[in-house]
Amino acid sequence: MILLVGTIFGQLLFGSFADVSGRLKTYSWDLILVLFAAVFLAEISTGSNNSMSIRGWLCFWSFFVGVGTGAGRTLSAVVTAEFAPARSRARTMAGVFLMQPLGRLTSAAMSLLMLETLGNPRGLALEKAKANARVATIDSMWRFVVGVGSIPALIALCLCLTVSESHQSTLDVNENGPFSSAGTNTIQESPSVASNASSIHDTEMIQIRRSMSRQVMETQNEQLVQRSLYSGMKQYFWAQGNWRHLAGISACSLLFEIAYSGLGANDPLVLAQVWSSHLPTNSTSRLLDWGDPSQPYTSIYQTLRQDAIHSMMVVSAGSMVGSIALILSIDYISRKKLFVWSFLGLAFLFAIAGGCLFKTSPTNPQALETTLYILTQILSNIGPNALTFIIPAEIFPTRYRSTCHGISASFGTFGSIIIQMIIYCTSSDGLSALSLRVMLIVFSTLMFCGAVIAWAWIPEGEEMRKRG
């Protein structure tokens, strides 16, 4: 939950900063934040004689990891949209989005690797292993996985520092930029300056004055851009009526994330329930925090191993197939039509899944539920999950693109917080079979509402390309 709150802050703050200070400059600071937050998160401890609260530090650094990852989603979409050629922009952005399920797949594979290379040699799989030894092994494993997660941020930072700002961002965002150039040129071409440049000392003074003038003009220019940005947004959204596009994509993100997060794509307990050959038992009073309700007596080694395998097979595989299908088809299908029909398809799948949980025998729902779950992952990445990443970077002008993308993404994250709070408040033992059935029917209704909103308030593809 703390991480999601940080994600909202990152999406809103860094999104607006990127429209004022430039995309790559803001993205570089974001990557630095992710890098240091991940490293410090992996290094937290209780101190000497428990002098510090590890939960407090965990929440603190998780918040900043959330800030960085939230900003990264927005900035990666905007940077890709502005650097990619217009003809291949959508396909390039779909390729960037493919990195998300690929990252999940890599994370699950890394977890399996840690279990086999670090857990097994320390006896984690042995039933007679001491509790303290198991705790130490698990503690080492999660720290190593988090630390390795900072490596992609380091690579991206090195690449980001070698790339110049896009011409589109420089011209459209910093539309007062010519004043800065004009001020510098005035000093360079001044007759008095030229006549006094007869010595090395005078030449050095000229260079210093030019540098100081450039810095002053850049500071004034950034202040002018910030003031004109917000006044221009008021004109664009309210006077011209384009607020509907922002409201539409934000509402679609909110509705989709409520269903997607509620479905438990990142929740091992929900995945275990979907994969299980029988429904969870009601006797979970003695179940440990990491326990599987459908297999309450499984060891922690088996539980972690099954969680990683289930994530790879159900979530990552389905998401990868959906993302690849989107890359191959996005240039041939209207984004709006794909958005609407994918919402309707998800509504249909959720309705079937919920109905099957009501009707099928509780002794063997595995095959049908697993198939429907994988299909849901495929359709989500062909449709709303990817399109809420792509569409905001296409339909809004360059001057407001990053801010608008951050707003729409923050609504999606807020939807995740809402559904997690609902699940937490309504069930102390996670999703029961009955609550999952009811929620799937509710999710089906939300997806239908998302289709209606996408049809009414999302602009057509031709309009997207003209504005992009």
MIDOBA-673159 format. One record per residue (C-alpha): residue number from 1; x, y, z. Coordinates in steps of 0.5 Angstrom, whole numbers, plus 500, padded with zeros to 3 digits. Example, Ala and Ser with C-alpha at 12.3 -4.5 7.8 and 13.67 -1.06 7.14 Angstrom:
<sites>
<1,<525,491,516>> <2,<527,498,514>> 
</sites>
This chain:
<sites>
<1,<500,500,500>> <2,<506,505,502>> <3,<509,503,495>> <4,<502,505,491>> <5,<502,512,495>> <6,<509,513,493>> <7,<507,511,486>> <8,<502,516,486>> <9,<506,522,488>> <10,<511,520,483>> <11,<506,520,477>> <12,<504,527,479>> <13,<510,530,481>> <14,<515,528,476>> <15,<510,528,470>> <16,<509,536,471>> <17,<516,537,472>> <18,<518,534,466>> <19,<513,539,462>> <20,<517,544,465>> <21,<524,542,466>> <22,<525,537,460>> <23,<524,530,459>> <24,<531,527,460>> <25,<533,531,465>> <26,<527,529,470>> <27,<528,522,468>> <28,<535,522,470>> <29,<533,524,477>> <30,<528,519,477>> <31,<533,513,475>> <32,<537,516,481>> <33,<532,516,486>> <34,<530,509,484>> <35,<537,506,484>> <36,<539,509,491>> <37,<532,507,494>> <38,<533,500,492>> <39,<540,499,494>> <40,<538,503,501>> <41,<532,498,501>> <42,<536,492,501>> <43,<540,495,506>> <44,<535,496,512>> <45,<536,493,518>> <46,<534,493,526>> <47,<541,496,528>> <48,<544,495,534>> <49,<540,491,539>> <50,<534,493,535>> <51,<535,500,536>> <52,<531,502,529>> <53,<525,499,527>> <54,<526,495,520>> <55,<518,496,519>> <56,<519,504,519>> <57,<525,504,514>> <58,<522,499,510>> <59,<516,503,509>> <60,<520,509,508>> <61,<524,506,502>> <62,<518,503,499>> <63,<515,510,499>> <64,<521,512,495>> <65,<521,506,490>> <66,<514,507,489>> <67,<515,515,487>> <68,<521,512,482>> <69,<517,507,479>> <70,<511,511,478>> <71,<515,517,475>> <72,<518,511,471>> <73,<512,509,467>> <74,<510,516,465>> <75,<516,518,463>> <76,<518,512,459>> <77,<512,513,455>> <78,<513,520,454>> <79,<520,520,452>> <80,<518,514,447>> <81,<513,517,444>> <82,<517,523,442>> <83,<523,520,440>> <84,<520,515,436>> <85,<518,516,429>> <86,<511,518,427>> <87,<510,512,423>> <88,<512,507,428>> <89,<511,510,435>> <90,<505,506,437>> <91,<509,500,435>> <92,<515,502,439>> <93,<511,504,445>> <94,<508,497,445>> <95,<515,494,445>> <96,<517,498,451>> <97,<511,496,455>> <98,<513,489,453>> <99,<518,490,458>> <100,<513,490,464>> <101,<511,483,463>> <102,<518,481,461>> <103,<520,484,468>> <104,<515,480,471>> <105,<518,474,468>> <106,<525,475,470>> <107,<523,477,477>> <108,<520,470,478>> <109,<526,467,474>> <110,<530,470,479>> <111,<526,468,485>> <112,<527,461,483>> <113,<534,462,482>> <114,<535,464,489>> <115,<531,458,492>> <116,<536,453,488>> <117,<542,457,489>> <118,<541,460,496>> <119,<536,456,499>> <120,<537,449,497>> <121,<545,449,500>> <122,<542,452,506>> <123,<537,447,507>> <124,<531,451,506>> <125,<527,445,503>> <126,<529,441,509>> <127,<523,440,514>> <128,<528,439,520>> <129,<531,446,518>> <130,<531,450,524>> <131,<527,456,524>> <132,<532,462,525>> <133,<536,459,519>> <134,<530,459,515>> <135,<529,466,517>> <136,<536,468,515>> <137,<536,465,508>> <138,<529,468,506>> <139,<532,475,509>> <140,<538,474,504>> <141,<534,472,498>> <142,<529,478,498>> <143,<535,483,499>> <144,<539,480,494>> <145,<533,480,489>> <146,<531,487,491>> <147,<539,489,490>> <148,<539,486,483>> <149,<533,490,481>> <150,<537,496,481>> <151,<541,494,476>> <152,<536,496,470>> <153,<536,503,473>> <154,<543,504,473>> <155,<544,501,466>> <156,<538,506,464>> <157,<541,512,467>> <158,<548,511,463>> <159,<544,511,457>> <160,<540,517,459>> <161,<546,521,460>> <162,<548,520,453>> <163,<542,522,450>> <164,<540,529,448>> <165,<533,532,449>> <166,<528,531,443>> <167,<527,537,438>> <168,<520,536,439>> <169,<520,537,447>> <170,<525,543,446>> <171,<521,547,441>> <172,<514,545,444>> <173,<515,545,451>> <174,<520,551,452>> <175,<517,555,447>> <176,<520,561,450>> <177,<527,558,448>> <178,<528,563,443>> <179,<529,569,448>> <180,<534,565,451>> <181,<538,564,445>> <182,<537,571,443>> <183,<539,574,449>> <184,<546,570,448>> <185,<547,572,441>> <186,<546,579,443>> <187,<552,579,448>> <188,<556,575,443>> <189,<554,580,437>> <190,<555,587,441>> <191,<560,592,438>> <192,<562,594,445>> <193,<564,587,447>> <194,<568,585,440>> <195,<572,592,441>> <196,<574,590,448>> <197,<576,583,446>> <198,<583,585,445>> <199,<587,581,450>> <200,<586,574,453>> <201,<583,577,459>> <202,<578,580,456>> <203,<576,574,452>> <204,<576,570,459>> <205,<571,575,461>> <206,<567,575,455>> <207,<566,568,456>> <208,<564,568,463>> <209,<559,574,462>> <210,<556,569,456>> <211,<556,563,461>> <212,<552,568,467>> <213,<547,571,462>> <214,<546,564,459>> <215,<544,561,466>> <216,<540,567,468>> <217,<536,567,461>> <218,<535,559,462>> <219,<532,561,469>> <220,<528,566,467>> <221,<526,562,461>> <222,<524,556,466>> <223,<519,561,470>> <224,<516,563,464>> <225,<515,556,461>> <226,<512,554,468>> <227,<507,560,468>> <228,<505,559,461>> <229,<504,552,462>> <230,<499,552,467>> <231,<495,558,464>> <232,<495,554,457>> <233,<493,548,460>> <234,<487,552,463>> <235,<485,554,456>> <236,<486,547,453>> <237,<482,543,457>> <238,<476,548,459>> <239,<476,553,454>> <240,<477,548,448>> <241,<473,542,452>> <242,<479,537,452>> <243,<478,536,459>> <244,<473,530,457>> <245,<479,526,454>> <246,<483,527,460>> <247,<477,525,464>> <248,<476,519,459>> <249,<483,516,460>> <250,<483,517,467>> <251,<476,514,468>> <252,<478,508,464>> <253,<485,507,468>> <254,<481,507,474>> <255,<476,502,473>> <256,<481,497,469>> <257,<486,497,475>> <258,<480,496,480>> <259,<479,490,476>> <260,<486,488,475>> <261,<489,489,482>> <262,<483,486,485>> <263,<484,480,480>> <264,<490,479,484>> <265,<495,479,478>> <266,<501,480,483>> <267,<498,476,489>> <268,<501,469,490>> <269,<495,467,495>> <270,<490,469,489>> <271,<494,465,484>> <272,<495,459,489>> <273,<487,459,489>> <274,<486,459,481>> <275,<492,454,480>> <276,<489,449,486>> <277,<485,443,484>> <278,<480,445,490>> <279,<478,451,493>> <280,<481,453,500>> <281,<479,451,506>> <282,<475,455,511>> <283,<479,453,517>> <284,<485,458,516>> <285,<485,461,523>> <286,<492,457,524>> <287,<495,459,517>> <288,<501,463,517>> <289,<502,470,513>> <290,<506,466,507>> <291,<501,460,507>> <292,<497,458,502>> <293,<490,457,504>> <294,<489,451,499>> <295,<495,448,502>> <296,<495,450,509>> <297,<501,445,511>> <298,<506,446,505>> <299,<513,449,507>> <300,<515,456,506>> <301,<520,453,500>> <302,<515,449,497>> <303,<510,455,497>> <304,<515,460,494>> <305,<517,455,489>> <306,<510,454,487>> <307,<508,462,487>> <308,<514,463,482>> <309,<512,458,477>> <310,<505,460,478>> <311,<507,467,476>> <312,<511,465,470>> <313,<506,460,467>> <314,<499,464,469>> <315,<501,472,469>> <316,<508,473,465>> <317,<506,468,460>> <318,<499,471,458>> <319,<502,478,459>> <320,<508,476,454>> <321,<503,473,449>> <322,<498,479,449>> <323,<504,484,449>> <324,<507,481,443>> <325,<500,480,439>> <326,<499,488,441>> <327,<506,490,437>> <328,<504,486,431>> <329,<497,489,431>> <330,<497,496,433>> <331,<499,499,427>> <332,<493,496,423>> <333,<487,497,428>> <334,<484,503,431>> <335,<486,505,438>> <336,<479,507,440>> <337,<476,501,437>> <338,<481,496,440>> <339,<480,500,447>> <340,<473,499,447>> <341,<473,492,444>> <342,<478,489,449>> <343,<474,492,455>> <344,<468,488,453>> <345,<472,482,452>> <346,<474,483,459>> <347,<467,484,461>> <348,<465,477,458>> <349,<471,473,461>> <350,<470,476,468>> <351,<462,474,467>> <352,<464,467,465>> <353,<469,466,470>> <354,<465,469,476>> <355,<459,464,473>> <356,<463,458,473>> <357,<466,459,480>> <358,<458,459,482>> <359,<456,453,478>> <360,<462,448,477>> <361,<464,443,482>> <362,<468,446,488>> <363,<473,439,487>> <364,<476,441,481>> <365,<475,448,478>> <366,<483,448,476>> <367,<483,447,468>> <368,<477,452,467>> <369,<479,458,472>> <370,<486,457,470>> <371,<485,458,462>> <372,<480,464,463>> <373,<485,467,468>> <374,<491,466,462>> <375,<486,469,457>> <376,<484,475,462>> <377,<492,477,462>> <378,<492,476,454>> <379,<486,481,453>> <380,<489,486,458>> <381,<495,487,455>> <382,<492,487,448>> <383,<487,492,451>> <384,<487,497,457>> <385,<493,495,461>> <386,<497,497,455>> <387,<493,502,452>> <388,<493,506,458>> <389,<500,507,457>> <390,<500,508,450>> <391,<494,513,449>> <392,<495,518,454>> <393,<502,519,450>> <394,<499,520,444>> <395,<492,524,445>> <396,<495,530,449>> <397,<499,536,446>> <398,<507,536,447>> <399,<507,541,452>> <400,<502,538,457>> <401,<503,531,455>> <402,<507,528,461>> <403,<503,532,466>> <404,<496,529,463>> <405,<500,522,463>> <406,<501,522,470>> <407,<494,524,472>> <408,<491,519,468>> <409,<496,514,471>> <410,<495,516,478>> <411,<488,515,477>> <412,<490,507,476>> <413,<494,507,482>> <414,<489,510,486>> <415,<484,504,483>> <416,<489,499,486>> <417,<489,502,493>> <418,<481,502,493>> <419,<481,495,491>> <420,<486,493,496>> <421,<483,497,502>> <422,<476,494,500>> <423,<479,487,500>> <424,<483,488,507>> <425,<477,491,510>> <426,<472,485,508>> <427,<476,479,509>> <428,<481,478,514>> <429,<484,471,510>> <430,<484,474,503>> <431,<479,473,498>> <432,<474,467,499>> <433,<471,463,494>> <434,<465,466,495>> <435,<468,473,495>> <436,<472,472,489>> <437,<465,470,485>> <438,<462,476,487>> <439,<468,481,485>> <440,<468,478,478>> <441,<461,479,477>> <442,<463,486,479>> <443,<469,487,475>> <444,<465,485,469>> <445,<460,491,470>> <446,<466,495,471>> <447,<469,493,465>> <448,<463,495,461>> <449,<463,502,464>> <450,<470,502,461>> <451,<468,500,454>> <452,<462,506,454>> <453,<467,511,457>> <454,<472,509,452>> <455,<467,510,446>> <456,<464,516,449>> <457,<471,520,451>> <458,<477,517,447>> <459,<478,521,441>> <460,<479,517,434>> <461,<486,514,432>> <462,<487,519,426>> <463,<486,525,431>> <464,<491,522,436>> <465,<496,522,430>> <466,<495,529,428>> <467,<496,531,435>> <468,<502,527,437>> 
</sites>
